[in-house]
Amino acid sequence: MAKRKKKQKRQEEETLVDIVEARDQATDWFEKNQMFILGGILLAVLIFGGLFAYRNFYQKPQQQEALQQMFQAERQFERDSFALALTNPGGGNLGFLDIADEFGGTSTGNIANYYAGICYLNLGKFDAAIAHLNDYSPSGEITPTMKYGALGDAYSEKEDFDTALSNYKKAAGASDNELLTPYYLKKAGLLNEKLGNTSEASSYYQQIKDKYPDSPDGRDIDKYIARVNG
């Protein structure tokens, strides 16, 4: 009995360590790729948002002004100066909060909500992060994954694990991306382990093994499968 309890405690500790590692990996991965990702989102919004949005870029001064205002806030975001990016990026320019408020009817105002949500997430203000992420309307395949993934992280930090799990599931199911999909499948698996749902956790890990074996999260997925099935 004592050996069984020690083994169970060790498995729980390993799971908690993996959850912390997954969160840290998310931060590192995002920091390395954030401008590529967010720049891609903005470009996709402007180019693939439809002819109407494309014409607005040229025809409506409000959209052009929003883009000009966004530049300085993005620079502060690149520097991890999240508080400045939100409210006072410098040079007399607006921060993400004011851009989202004053230019809410533009595609740039929309994406400012996503930026604001990520800023608040990094600042540890999770309720504000959730509010702005919910105000962001994603389009295409990748941006919904990023929105729901960030919401999952915010709810996880609040220890609202059921809601976090729901958002990780949405993030994994929103697209079929070789990097992001297995990443959020693994997060869903780890959180299921924490909640004691080993069968569910095994199912998510197995999906990674079957569909994304060559992804960063697929290369060591066997140890997670062995753990929950052991």
C-alpha positions as YAML, in Angstrom:
chain: A
units: angstrom
residues:
- id: 1
  name: MET
  ca: [0.00, 0.00, 0.00]
- id: 2
  name: ALA
  ca: [2.82, 2.39, 0.93]
- id: 3
  name: LYS
  ca: [4.61, 1.65, -2.34]
- id: 4
  name: ARG
  ca: [1.42, 2.29, -4.31]
- id: 5
  name: LYS
  ca: [0.90, 5.65, -2.59]
- id: 6
  name: LYS
  ca: [4.50, 6.64, -3.27]
- id: 7
  name: LYS
  ca: [4.14, 5.66, -6.91]
- id: 8
  name: GLN
  ca: [0.88, 7.61, -7.24]
- id: 9
  name: LYS
  ca: [2.42, 10.66, -5.58]
- id: 10
  name: ARG
  ca: [5.44, 10.47, -7.90]
- id: 11
  name: GLN
  ca: [3.17, 10.27, -10.95]
- id: 12
  name: GLU
  ca: [1.18, 13.31, -9.75]
- id: 13
  name: GLU
  ca: [4.39, 15.26, -9.22]
- id: 14
  name: GLU
  ca: [5.61, 14.31, -12.70]
- id: 15
  name: THR
  ca: [2.32, 15.47, -14.19]
- id: 16
  name: LEU
  ca: [2.51, 18.83, -12.40]
- id: 17
  name: VAL
  ca: [6.10, 19.27, -13.58]
- id: 18
  name: ASP
  ca: [5.02, 18.54, -17.15]
- id: 19
  name: ILE
  ca: [2.20, 21.10, -16.91]
- id: 20
  name: VAL
  ca: [4.65, 23.75, -15.71]
- id: 21
  name: GLU
  ca: [7.09, 22.78, -18.46]
- id: 22
  name: ALA
  ca: [4.33, 22.99, -21.06]
- id: 23
  name: ARG
  ca: [3.39, 26.47, -19.85]
- id: 24
  name: ASP
  ca: [7.03, 27.59, -19.91]
- id: 25
  name: GLN
  ca: [7.50, 26.10, -23.37]
- id: 26
  name: ALA
  ca: [4.44, 28.03, -24.52]
- id: 27
  name: THR
  ca: [5.96, 31.26, -23.25]
- id: 28
  name: ASP
  ca: [9.34, 30.54, -24.85]
- id: 29
  name: TRP
  ca: [7.77, 29.48, -28.15]
- id: 30
  name: PHE
  ca: [5.56, 32.52, -28.26]
- id: 31
  name: GLU
  ca: [8.38, 34.92, -27.39]
- id: 32
  name: LYS
  ca: [10.51, 33.51, -30.20]
- id: 33
  name: ASN
  ca: [7.75, 33.61, -32.78]
- id: 34
  name: GLN
  ca: [5.32, 36.27, -31.60]
- id: 35
  name: MET
  ca: [6.09, 38.94, -34.19]
- id: 36
  name: PHE
  ca: [6.08, 36.41, -37.02]
- id: 37
  name: ILE
  ca: [2.74, 35.06, -35.83]
- id: 38
  name: LEU
  ca: [1.09, 38.35, -35.03]
- id: 39
  name: GLY
  ca: [2.46, 39.98, -38.15]
- id: 40
  name: GLY
  ca: [1.04, 37.08, -40.12]
- id: 41
  name: ILE
  ca: [-2.33, 37.52, -38.45]
- id: 42
  name: LEU
  ca: [-2.42, 41.22, -39.28]
- id: 43
  name: LEU
  ca: [-1.39, 40.52, -42.86]
- id: 44
  name: ALA
  ca: [-4.03, 37.81, -43.17]
- id: 45
  name: VAL
  ca: [-6.69, 40.13, -41.82]
- id: 46
  name: LEU
  ca: [-5.77, 42.81, -44.31]
- id: 47
  name: ILE
  ca: [-5.22, 40.62, -47.36]
- id: 48
  name: PHE
  ca: [-7.62, 37.72, -46.89]
- id: 49
  name: GLY
  ca: [-10.33, 39.52, -44.97]
- id: 50
  name: GLY
  ca: [-12.15, 40.12, -48.23]
- id: 51
  name: LEU
  ca: [-12.30, 42.85, -50.85]
- id: 52
  name: PHE
  ca: [-14.32, 45.07, -48.55]
- id: 53
  name: ALA
  ca: [-11.60, 45.11, -45.87]
- id: 54
  name: TYR
  ca: [-8.89, 45.57, -48.50]
- id: 55
  name: ARG
  ca: [-10.61, 48.60, -49.95]
- id: 56
  name: ASN
  ca: [-11.10, 50.07, -46.50]
- id: 57
  name: PHE
  ca: [-7.32, 50.19, -46.12]
- id: 58
  name: TYR
  ca: [-7.20, 52.75, -48.89]
- id: 59
  name: GLN
  ca: [-10.59, 54.37, -48.68]
- id: 60
  name: LYS
  ca: [-11.21, 54.94, -45.01]
- id: 61
  name: PRO
  ca: [-8.92, 57.30, -43.09]
- id: 62
  name: GLN
  ca: [-9.96, 55.58, -39.85]
- id: 63
  name: GLN
  ca: [-8.37, 52.29, -40.88]
- id: 64
  name: GLN
  ca: [-5.19, 54.00, -42.04]
- id: 65
  name: GLU
  ca: [-4.99, 55.97, -38.81]
- id: 66
  name: ALA
  ca: [-5.44, 52.77, -36.79]
- id: 67
  name: LEU
  ca: [-2.54, 51.13, -38.61]
- id: 68
  name: GLN
  ca: [-0.30, 54.12, -37.99]
- id: 69
  name: GLN
  ca: [-1.20, 54.14, -34.30]
- id: 70
  name: MET
  ca: [-0.53, 50.40, -34.02]
- id: 71
  name: PHE
  ca: [3.12, 50.68, -35.09]
- id: 72
  name: GLN
  ca: [4.49, 52.12, -31.85]
- id: 73
  name: ALA
  ca: [2.43, 49.81, -29.67]
- id: 74
  name: GLU
  ca: [3.81, 46.84, -31.59]
- id: 75
  name: ARG
  ca: [7.35, 48.07, -31.00]
- id: 76
  name: GLN
  ca: [6.76, 48.12, -27.25]
- id: 77
  name: PHE
  ca: [5.19, 44.68, -27.50]
- id: 78
  name: GLU
  ca: [8.36, 43.39, -29.20]
- id: 79
  name: ARG
  ca: [10.38, 44.71, -26.26]
- id: 80
  name: ASP
  ca: [8.09, 42.91, -23.76]
- id: 81
  name: SER
  ca: [7.00, 46.33, -22.50]
- id: 82
  name: PHE
  ca: [3.45, 45.11, -22.19]
- id: 83
  name: ALA
  ca: [2.14, 47.84, -19.89]
- id: 84
  name: LEU
  ca: [3.43, 50.56, -22.21]
- id: 85
  name: ALA
  ca: [2.05, 48.75, -25.25]
- id: 86
  name: LEU
  ca: [-1.38, 48.75, -23.65]
- id: 87
  name: THR
  ca: [-1.68, 52.41, -22.69]
- id: 88
  name: ASN
  ca: [1.32, 54.59, -23.49]
- id: 89
  name: PRO
  ca: [3.67, 53.35, -26.23]
- id: 90
  name: GLY
  ca: [5.20, 56.79, -26.70]
- id: 91
  name: GLY
  ca: [5.45, 59.35, -29.47]
- id: 92
  name: GLY
  ca: [1.90, 60.52, -28.83]
- id: 93
  name: ASN
  ca: [0.54, 57.25, -30.18]
- id: 94
  name: LEU
  ca: [-2.32, 55.21, -28.77]
- id: 95
  name: GLY
  ca: [-1.86, 51.92, -26.99]
- id: 96
  name: PHE
  ca: [-3.70, 48.73, -27.85]
- id: 97
  name: LEU
  ca: [-6.55, 49.55, -25.45]
- id: 98
  name: ASP
  ca: [-7.37, 52.87, -27.07]
- id: 99
  name: ILE
  ca: [-6.90, 51.46, -30.57]
- id: 100
  name: ALA
  ca: [-9.38, 48.68, -29.80]
- id: 101
  name: ASP
  ca: [-11.80, 51.23, -28.34]
- id: 102
  name: GLU
  ca: [-11.54, 54.04, -30.90]
- id: 103
  name: PHE
  ca: [-11.13, 51.89, -34.01]
- id: 104
  name: GLY
  ca: [-13.28, 48.95, -33.03]
- id: 105
  name: GLY
  ca: [-14.98, 48.88, -36.40]
- id: 106
  name: THR
  ca: [-11.73, 48.24, -38.27]
- id: 107
  name: SER
  ca: [-9.71, 45.06, -38.70]
- id: 108
  name: THR
  ca: [-6.80, 46.73, -36.91]
- id: 109
  name: GLY
  ca: [-9.01, 47.59, -33.95]
- id: 110
  name: ASN
  ca: [-10.09, 43.97, -33.84]
- id: 111
  name: ILE
  ca: [-6.56, 42.60, -33.72]
- id: 112
  name: ALA
  ca: [-5.65, 45.18, -31.08]
- id: 113
  name: ASN
  ca: [-7.94, 43.21, -28.77]
- id: 114
  name: TYR
  ca: [-5.82, 40.11, -29.31]
- id: 115
  name: TYR
  ca: [-2.63, 42.05, -28.60]
- id: 116
  name: ALA
  ca: [-4.23, 43.51, -25.46]
- id: 117
  name: GLY
  ca: [-5.25, 40.04, -24.30]
- id: 118
  name: ILE
  ca: [-1.70, 38.71, -24.70]
- id: 119
  name: CYS
  ca: [-0.29, 41.77, -22.91]
- id: 120
  name: TYR
  ca: [-2.60, 41.23, -19.95]
- id: 121
  name: LEU
  ca: [-1.78, 37.52, -19.92]
- id: 122
  name: ASN
  ca: [1.92, 38.35, -19.61]
- id: 123
  name: LEU
  ca: [1.16, 40.90, -16.91]
- id: 124
  name: GLY
  ca: [-0.75, 38.35, -14.84]
- id: 125
  name: LYS
  ca: [-4.10, 40.13, -15.22]
- id: 126
  name: PHE
  ca: [-6.04, 37.13, -16.35]
- id: 127
  name: ASP
  ca: [-9.60, 38.45, -16.16]
- id: 128
  name: ALA
  ca: [-8.65, 41.40, -18.38]
- id: 129
  name: ALA
  ca: [-6.85, 39.02, -20.73]
- id: 130
  name: ILE
  ca: [-9.98, 36.88, -21.03]
- id: 131
  name: ALA
  ca: [-12.19, 39.90, -21.68]
- id: 132
  name: HIS
  ca: [-10.06, 41.18, -24.55]
- id: 133
  name: LEU
  ca: [-9.46, 37.77, -26.07]
- id: 134
  name: ASN
  ca: [-13.21, 37.22, -26.11]
- id: 135
  name: ASP
  ca: [-13.64, 40.57, -27.88]
- id: 136
  name: TYR
  ca: [-11.24, 39.45, -30.62]
- id: 137
  name: SER
  ca: [-12.97, 37.92, -33.66]
- id: 138
  name: PRO
  ca: [-10.57, 35.49, -35.37]
- id: 139
  name: SER
  ca: [-10.73, 34.40, -38.98]
- id: 140
  name: GLY
  ca: [-9.14, 31.66, -41.04]
- id: 141
  name: GLU
  ca: [-7.56, 28.56, -39.52]
- id: 142
  name: ILE
  ca: [-4.68, 29.68, -37.31]
- id: 143
  name: THR
  ca: [-6.11, 32.66, -35.45]
- id: 144
  name: PRO
  ca: [-8.98, 30.72, -33.78]
- id: 145
  name: THR
  ca: [-6.40, 28.23, -32.50]
- id: 146
  name: MET
  ca: [-4.32, 31.04, -31.04]
- id: 147
  name: LYS
  ca: [-7.31, 32.74, -29.45]
- id: 148
  name: TYR
  ca: [-8.62, 29.61, -27.74]
- id: 149
  name: GLY
  ca: [-5.12, 28.53, -26.74]
- id: 150
  name: ALA
  ca: [-4.47, 31.86, -25.02]
- id: 151
  name: LEU
  ca: [-7.87, 31.64, -23.31]
- id: 152
  name: GLY
  ca: [-6.91, 28.17, -22.10]
- id: 153
  name: ASP
  ca: [-3.70, 29.56, -20.62]
- id: 154
  name: ALA
  ca: [-5.56, 32.41, -18.90]
- id: 155
  name: TYR
  ca: [-8.15, 30.10, -17.34]
- id: 156
  name: SER
  ca: [-5.43, 27.65, -16.35]
- id: 157
  name: GLU
  ca: [-3.62, 30.44, -14.50]
- id: 158
  name: LYS
  ca: [-6.89, 31.20, -12.72]
- id: 159
  name: GLU
  ca: [-7.08, 27.49, -11.82]
- id: 160
  name: ASP
  ca: [-10.40, 27.22, -13.62]
- id: 161
  name: PHE
  ca: [-9.24, 23.97, -15.14]
- id: 162
  name: ASP
  ca: [-12.53, 22.81, -16.62]
- id: 163
  name: THR
  ca: [-12.86, 26.00, -18.67]
- id: 164
  name: ALA
  ca: [-9.17, 25.87, -19.55]
- id: 165
  name: LEU
  ca: [-9.61, 22.33, -20.82]
- id: 166
  name: SER
  ca: [-12.63, 23.34, -22.90]
- id: 167
  name: ASN
  ca: [-10.58, 26.05, -24.59]
- id: 168
  name: TYR
  ca: [-7.59, 23.78, -25.20]
- id: 169
  name: LYS
  ca: [-9.96, 21.35, -26.90]
- id: 170
  name: LYS
  ca: [-11.29, 24.18, -29.09]
- id: 171
  name: ALA
  ca: [-7.73, 25.28, -29.89]
- id: 172
  name: ALA
  ca: [-6.72, 21.75, -30.94]
- id: 173
  name: GLY
  ca: [-9.86, 21.29, -33.01]
- id: 174
  name: ALA
  ca: [-9.85, 24.67, -34.74]
- id: 175
  name: SER
  ca: [-7.18, 23.76, -37.29]
- id: 176
  name: ASP
  ca: [-4.90, 21.00, -38.50]
- id: 177
  name: ASN
  ca: [-1.56, 22.69, -37.95]
- id: 178
  name: GLU
  ca: [1.59, 20.61, -37.58]
- id: 179
  name: LEU
  ca: [2.87, 22.72, -34.66]
- id: 180
  name: LEU
  ca: [-0.12, 24.22, -32.91]
- id: 181
  name: THR
  ca: [-2.57, 21.29, -33.05]
- id: 182
  name: PRO
  ca: [-0.35, 18.72, -31.29]
- id: 183
  name: TYR
  ca: [0.80, 21.41, -28.88]
- id: 184
  name: TYR
  ca: [-2.73, 22.00, -27.63]
- id: 185
  name: LEU
  ca: [-3.60, 18.30, -27.78]
- id: 186
  name: LYS
  ca: [-0.76, 17.78, -25.34]
- id: 187
  name: LYS
  ca: [-1.97, 20.58, -23.10]
- id: 188
  name: ALA
  ca: [-5.43, 19.01, -23.07]
- id: 189
  name: GLY
  ca: [-3.84, 15.67, -22.20]
- id: 190
  name: LEU
  ca: [-1.78, 17.09, -19.35]
- id: 191
  name: LEU
  ca: [-4.76, 18.90, -17.89]
- id: 192
  name: ASN
  ca: [-6.88, 15.75, -18.11]
- id: 193
  name: GLU
  ca: [-4.16, 13.95, -16.18]
- id: 194
  name: LYS
  ca: [-4.26, 16.61, -13.51]
- id: 195
  name: LEU
  ca: [-8.02, 16.20, -13.26]
- id: 196
  name: GLY
  ca: [-7.69, 12.44, -12.99]
- id: 197
  name: ASN
  ca: [-9.10, 11.70, -16.44]
- id: 198
  name: THR
  ca: [-6.40, 9.25, -17.51]
- id: 199
  name: SER
  ca: [-8.48, 7.69, -20.29]
- id: 200
  name: GLU
  ca: [-9.10, 11.11, -21.84]
- id: 201
  name: ALA
  ca: [-5.45, 12.03, -21.44]
- id: 202
  name: SER
  ca: [-4.40, 8.82, -23.19]
- id: 203
  name: SER
  ca: [-6.74, 9.61, -26.08]
- id: 204
  name: TYR
  ca: [-5.17, 13.04, -26.66]
- id: 205
  name: TYR
  ca: [-1.64, 11.67, -26.45]
- id: 206
  name: GLN
  ca: [-2.52, 8.89, -28.88]
- id: 207
  name: GLN
  ca: [-3.82, 11.45, -31.38]
- id: 208
  name: ILE
  ca: [-0.44, 13.14, -31.30]
- id: 209
  name: LYS
  ca: [1.34, 9.83, -31.83]
- id: 210
  name: ASP
  ca: [-0.95, 8.84, -34.71]
- id: 211
  name: LYS
  ca: [-1.20, 12.16, -36.55]
- id: 212
  name: TYR
  ca: [1.80, 14.27, -35.55]
- id: 213
  name: PRO
  ca: [4.66, 11.89, -34.65]
- id: 214
  name: ASP
  ca: [7.31, 14.20, -36.13]
- id: 215
  name: SER
  ca: [6.13, 17.35, -34.36]
- id: 216
  name: PRO
  ca: [8.10, 18.69, -31.37]
- id: 217
  name: ASP
  ca: [5.40, 17.34, -29.05]
- id: 218
  name: GLY
  ca: [5.19, 14.02, -30.88]
- id: 219
  name: ARG
  ca: [8.83, 13.06, -30.48]
- id: 220
  name: ASP
  ca: [8.57, 12.14, -26.80]
- id: 221
  name: ILE
  ca: [4.85, 11.39, -26.59]
- id: 222
  name: ASP
  ca: [5.44, 7.68, -25.91]
- id: 223
  name: LYS
  ca: [6.50, 8.40, -22.32]
- id: 224
  name: TYR
  ca: [3.21, 10.19, -21.67]
- id: 225
  name: ILE
  ca: [1.19, 7.35, -23.17]
- id: 226
  name: ALA
  ca: [3.11, 4.83, -21.08]
- id: 227
  name: ARG
  ca: [2.54, 6.87, -17.95]
- id: 228
  name: VAL
  ca: [-1.25, 7.12, -18.22]
- id: 229
  name: ASN
  ca: [-1.63, 3.51, -19.35]
- id: 230
  name: GLY
  ca: [0.72, 2.15, -16.70]
...
